[in-house]
């Protein structure tokens, strides 16, 4: 018990620092909660496709998926997140999400969004996972008819380029697209106060 008291005494700031340190910690904690609230951080724990449009730059990808055959059977995470175990899934979501957040916050996103190597590998794994039965049939049929069979370096979208996102260039590619309305980042009490003015 005596050692614990000594340790607390060592790490405690001088008396004159206590109020500024408590205020600084309170402000930083408040800012952290604000960032999580405004960024809708808890939505990233789900598999809802609407989460992907938290960032406006993903609208074309969302609408193109929405109009694809995959929209009826697969969400964004079904293709873009690993499914072999829960730990890998959430580690991938965290690292990918941190990269996306950093890029969008600092306005570093490219004009044309392209998948990175890690994401490319995950999407290929998921194509094979979902279409495993079809792949075995197709490979044997292609070999029997003398077609060139894809090697390990090929990815499914070398041939199936427009699945599921089509030719994504902008929202003008999908004039009848329905985007989910984004929730306001303002607290309800502030929204009501602004409406009264």
C-alpha positions in Angstrom: 0.0 0.0 0.0 2.9 2.3 0.8 4.4 1.7 -2.6 1.2 2.6 -4.3 1.0 5.9 -2.4 4.6 6.7 -3.5 3.8 5.8 -7.1 0.7 8.1 -7.1 2.8 10.9 -5.5 5.4 10.5 -8.3 3.0 10.6 -11.2 0.8 13.3 -9.7 1.4 16.8 -11.0 2.2 19.7 -8.6 -0.9 21.3 -6.9 -0.8 24.3 -9.2 -1.1 22.1 -12.2 -4.1 20.1 -11.1 -6.8 22.5 -12.4 -5.2 23.1 -15.8 -4.5 19.4 -16.3 -8.0 18.4 -15.4 -9.4 21.1 -17.8 -7.1 20.0 -20.6 -8.0 16.3 -20.1 -11.7 17.3 -20.0 -11.5 19.3 -23.2 -9.5 16.6 -25.1 -12.0 14.0 -23.9 -14.9 16.2 -25.1 -13.3 16.7 -28.5 -12.7 13.0 -28.8 -16.4 12.2 -28.1 -17.4 15.0 -30.6 -15.2 13.5 -33.3 -16.7 10.1 -32.7 -20.2 11.5 -32.7 -19.8 13.7 -35.8 -17.9 10.9 -37.6 -20.7 8.4 -36.8 -18.0 6.1 -35.5 -20.4 3.4 -34.2 -21.9 2.9 -37.6 -18.7 1.3 -38.8 -19.2 -1.6 -36.5 -22.2 -2.7 -38.6 -22.5 -4.2 -42.0 -25.0 -1.6 -43.3 -24.2 -0.4 -46.9 -25.4 3.1 -45.9 -22.3 3.4 -43.7 -20.2 3.7 -46.8 -21.8 6.9 -47.7 -20.8 8.6 -44.5 -18.1 10.0 -46.8 -19.7 11.8 -49.8 -16.9 10.6 -52.1 -18.4 7.1 -52.0 -21.8 8.1 -53.4 -21.0 6.8 -57.0 -19.7 3.5 -55.6 -22.8 3.1 -53.4 -25.3 3.9 -56.2 -23.5 1.7 -58.7 -23.7 -1.2 -56.2 -27.3 -0.4 -55.5 -28.2 -0.9 -59.2 -26.2 -4.1 -59.5 -27.2 -7.7 -59.2 -25.1 -7.9 -56.0 -27.3 -5.4 -54.2 -29.9 -8.2 -53.7 -27.5 -10.7 -52.2 -24.4 -8.8 -50.8 -23.5 -5.8 -48.8 -20.3 -3.7 -49.2 -18.7 -5.7 -46.3 -19.6 -9.0 -47.9 -17.1 -8.1 -50.7 -14.7 -5.7 -49.1 -14.0 -7.2 -45.6 -12.3 -10.5 -44.7 -14.7 -13.3 -43.5 -12.3 -16.0 -42.3 -12.4 -14.8 -38.7 -13.8 -12.0 -36.5 -10.4 -10.7 -35.4 -9.1 -10.3 -39.0 -12.5 -8.7 -40.0 -12.4 -6.0 -37.4 -8.6 -5.4 -37.7 -9.1 -4.9 -41.4 -12.0 -2.6 -40.9 -10.0 -0.6 -38.3 -6.9 -0.2 -40.5 -8.8 0.6 -43.6 -11.1 2.9 -41.8 -8.2 4.8 -40.2 -6.6 5.2 -43.6 -9.9 6.5 -45.1 -10.6 8.8 -42.2 -7.1 10.3 -42.4 -7.4 10.8 -46.2 -10.8 12.3 -46.1 -10.1 14.6 -43.1 -6.9 15.9 -44.7 -8.6 16.1 -48.2 -6.0 13.7 -49.7 -8.5 11.5 -51.5 -7.7 11.0 -55.2 -10.1 12.1 -57.9 -10.6 8.5 -59.0 -10.8 6.0 -56.1 -8.9 2.8 -56.8 -8.7 -0.2 -54.5 -5.4 -0.8 -52.7 -3.5 -4.1 -52.7 -4.9 -5.3 -49.3 -8.4 -4.5 -50.4 -7.8 -6.2 -53.8 -6.7 -9.4 -52.1 -9.8 -9.4 -49.8 -12.2 -8.8 -52.6 -10.7 -11.7 -54.6 -10.9 -14.0 -51.5 -14.6 -13.1 -51.2 -15.3 -13.6 -54.9 -13.9 -17.1 -54.6 -15.7 -17.7 -51.3 -19.1 -16.8 -52.7 -18.7 -18.3 -56.1 -16.7 -21.4 -55.2 -19.1 -23.9 -56.7 -19.3 -21.9 -60.0 -15.5 -21.5 -60.2 -14.8 -25.3 -60.0 -17.4 -25.9 -62.8 -16.1 -23.1 -65.0 -12.5 -24.1 -64.7 -13.2 -27.7 -65.6 -15.4 -26.6 -68.5 -12.8 -24.2 -69.8 -10.1 -26.8 -69.7 -12.2 -29.3 -71.6 -13.0 -26.8 -74.3 -9.4 -25.5 -74.7 -10.0 -22.1 -73.2 -7.3 -20.2 -71.4 -7.7 -20.7 -67.7 -6.9 -17.9 -65.3 -3.7 -18.3 -63.3 -3.2 -17.3 -59.7 -2.2 -13.7 -60.6 -5.5 -13.0 -62.3 -8.5 -11.5 -60.5 -12.1 -12.0 -61.2 -12.7 -8.4 -62.4 -10.1 -8.7 -65.1 -13.0 -10.2 -67.1 -15.9 -9.0 -65.0 -14.9 -5.4 -64.9 -18.3 -3.9 -64.4 -19.4 -6.2 -61.5 -20.8 -4.9 -59.2 -19.9 -1.2 -59.7 -20.3 -0.7 -63.4 -18.5 2.2 -65.0 -18.2 4.4 -61.9 -17.3 7.9 -62.9 -19.7 10.1 -61.2 -23.3 10.3 -59.9 -24.3 11.4 -63.4 -23.8 7.8 -64.4 -26.8 6.9 -62.3 -29.4 9.7 -62.8 -32.1 7.8 -60.9 -30.0 6.9 -58.0 -31.5 7.2 -54.5 -29.0 8.0 -51.9 -29.8 7.6 -48.2 -30.3 10.9 -46.4 -27.4 11.5 -44.1 -28.3 12.3 -40.5 -27.5 15.8 -39.2 -24.3 16.0 -37.1 -26.0 18.7 -35.0 -27.6 17.7 -31.8 -31.4 17.8 -31.8 -31.6 20.7 -29.3 -29.3 22.8 -31.5 -31.3 22.0 -34.6 -34.5 23.1 -32.8 -32.9 26.3 -31.6 -31.7 27.2 -35.1 -35.2 26.5 -36.6 -36.7 29.0 -34.2 -34.6 31.8 -35.5 
